[in-house]
Every structure is written in C-alpha cells, then in structure tokens.
Amino acid sequence: FVLDLRPTKQPCPADLDGNGEVGAPDIANLLGQWGGFGGSADLDGNGEVGAPDLAILLRAWGACP
C-alpha cells in the first residue's frame, strides 16, 4: 500500500461533463436532473437538484481553475 501525498488539482464540481470548463452542456445536464434527488448536479449536497445548485453552477461559469 502506497499513500500518494502529492497535491492534486482541485476538482471543479460544477463541470458536470468533465471537459475542464463550466458551460452550456453543464447547465443542460443540471436542468435534465432538475427536481431529482441526488445525482451529479446536486452541487450543494442537500439531496435535491434545484435553484441553489443552479446558482453554484452559474457562479462557477467559465474555465475551471
């Protein structure tokens, strides 16, 4: 067992499609999950996809750090 302690790039949770930026495909993904419970678009972790998750996504709009 080897523990790797090298720093890694922080994930960008609002990048739902994993392309390195938050944009239209991510908002489409979020809207497709709207009102659902859990899932990748539950960005605030409250168990439901809704307005708070949309706000988080919009604040992260653009290239991921």
Secondary structure, DSSP 8 states (H G I E B T S, - for coil): -----S------TT-TT-SSEESHHHHHHHHHHTT-BSSTT-TT-SSB-SHHHHHHHHHT-EE--
